[in-house]
């Protein structure tokens, strides 16, 4: 199943730069903090928006 992400959800009024989850992601790198990830189709009809998805 899905794993919860610790911490609080980002502000919708002033979201962080880059990936919205980077402040709470233990695997986030510098690119995650500065670039907004593109949409990746993980299987038909299911999408992810994570730079790490294709890196394993």
Backbone as CSV, one residue per row, in Angstrom:
resi,resn,N_x,N_y,N_z,CA_x,CA_y,CA_z,C_x,C_y,C_z
1,UNK,0.794,-1.175,0.000,0.000,0.000,0.000,0.852,1.260,0.000
2,UNK,0.183,2.343,0.127,0.865,3.635,0.124,1.459,3.920,1.500
3,UNK,2.639,4.515,1.503,3.321,4.896,2.732,3.040,6.367,3.023
4,UNK,2.695,6.714,4.263,2.490,8.130,4.578,3.820,8.879,4.568
5,UNK,3.769,10.160,4.235,4.957,11.007,4.241,4.911,11.823,5.524
6,UNK,5.971,11.762,6.348,5.952,12.540,7.589,5.945,14.037,7.323
7,UNK,5.509,14.797,8.318,5.507,16.252,8.201,4.157,16.789,7.784
8,UNK,4.119,18.082,7.527,2.888,18.773,7.154,2.846,19.031,5.656
9,UNK,1.650,19.116,5.131,1.482,19.427,3.706,1.994,20.842,3.433
10,UNK,2.556,21.078,2.234,3.061,22.413,1.913,1.927,23.420,1.737
11,UNK,2.261,24.677,1.872,1.293,25.751,1.677,0.849,25.778,0.216
12,UNK,-0.444,25.889,0.004,-0.960,26.014,-1.357,-0.834,27.447,-1.854
13,UNK,-0.691,28.389,-0.933,-0.551,29.798,-1.293,0.888,30.119,-1.681
14,UNK,1.844,29.620,-0.906,3.266,29.839,-1.203,3.989,28.493,-1.169
15,UNK,3.790,27.666,-2.199,4.424,26.344,-2.212,5.944,26.471,-2.346
16,UNK,6.678,25.455,-1.890,8.129,25.492,-2.031,8.520,25.388,-3.504
17,UNK,9.714,25.862,-3.855,10.170,25.690,-5.239,10.433,24.210,-5.518
18,UNK,10.446,23.843,-6.767,10.721,22.454,-7.132,9.561,21.544,-6.763
19,UNK,9.898,20.318,-6.428,8.893,19.326,-6.055,8.211,19.740,-4.758
20,UNK,6.891,19.664,-4.724,6.124,20.065,-3.540,6.402,19.163,-2.343
21,UNK,6.903,17.955,-2.589,7.172,17.020,-1.506,8.627,17.050,-1.035
22,UNK,9.496,17.790,-1.701,10.928,17.756,-1.366,11.243,18.092,0.091
23,UNK,10.543,19.038,0.747,10.863,19.301,2.151,10.582,18.109,3.071
24,UNK,9.708,17.192,2.633,9.330,16.051,3.472,9.887,14.726,2.974
25,UNK,10.595,14.728,1.855,11.093,13.485,1.249,12.526,13.208,1.694
26,UNK,12.758,12.047,2.249,14.092,11.663,2.696,15.050,11.356,1.562
27,UNK,14.554,11.231,0.346,15.408,10.917,-0.803,15.603,12.104,-1.737
28,UNK,15.038,13.252,-1.406,15.109,14.428,-2.282,16.543,14.923,-2.430
29,UNK,16.914,15.225,-3.663,18.220,15.798,-3.963,18.074,17.256,-4.344
30,UNK,19.183,17.881,-4.715,19.159,19.298,-5.069,18.216,19.569,-6.240
31,UNK,18.205,18.678,-7.241,17.309,18.893,-8.382,15.840,18.865,-7.955
32,UNK,15.514,18.067,-6.963,14.137,18.007,-6.460,13.734,19.325,-5.804
33,UNK,14.699,19.994,-5.204,14.420,21.248,-4.496,14.348,22.456,-5.423
34,UNK,14.828,22.310,-6.662,14.872,23.463,-7.559,14.041,23.297,-8.829
35,UNK,13.794,22.059,-9.264,13.064,21.807,-10.509,11.731,21.125,-10.220
36,UNK,10.698,21.516,-10.954,9.390,20.876,-10.813,9.398,19.605,-11.660
37,UNK,9.122,18.438,-11.070,9.173,17.187,-11.832,8.061,17.081,-12.869
38,UNK,8.381,16.434,-13.971,7.398,16.196,-15.018,6.517,15.009,-14.680
39,UNK,5.458,14.854,-15.424,4.515,13.765,-15.223,5.028,12.524,-15.948
40,UNK,5.075,11.379,-15.233,5.555,10.114,-15.787,4.422,9.096,-15.694
41,UNK,4.098,8.463,-16.824,3.074,7.419,-16.781,3.732,6.137,-16.297
42,UNK,3.295,5.634,-15.141,3.898,4.445,-14.556,3.234,3.162,-15.041
43,UNK,1.987,3.274,-15.437,1.242,2.212,-16.127,0.024,2.890,-16.724
44,UNK,-0.653,2.273,-17.637,-1.766,2.952,-18.308,-2.759,3.576,-17.323
45,UNK,-2.908,4.889,-17.443,-3.851,5.611,-16.602,-3.351,5.986,-15.215
46,UNK,-2.113,5.632,-14.874,-1.540,5.932,-13.555,-0.263,6.732,-13.747
47,UNK,-0.164,7.847,-13.021,0.943,8.778,-13.225,1.645,9.110,-11.917
48,UNK,2.907,9.475,-12.029,3.699,9.952,-10.893,4.377,11.242,-11.316
49,UNK,4.665,12.086,-10.352,5.376,13.327,-10.620,6.580,13.324,-9.671
50,UNK,7.600,12.524,-10.026,8.782,12.366,-9.176,10.011,12.143,-10.047
51,UNK,11.065,12.909,-9.792,12.306,12.754,-10.559,13.017,11.451,-10.234
52,UNK,12.701,10.863,-9.091,13.366,9.634,-8.675,12.664,8.383,-9.182
53,UNK,11.473,8.514,-9.737,10.704,7.335,-10.126,11.471,6.430,-11.083
54,UNK,12.044,6.990,-12.128,12.753,6.161,-13.111,14.160,5.790,-12.660
55,UNK,14.624,6.325,-11.537,15.955,5.987,-11.008,15.906,4.802,-10.056
56,UNK,14.700,4.363,-9.719,14.547,3.234,-8.806,14.606,3.697,-7.429
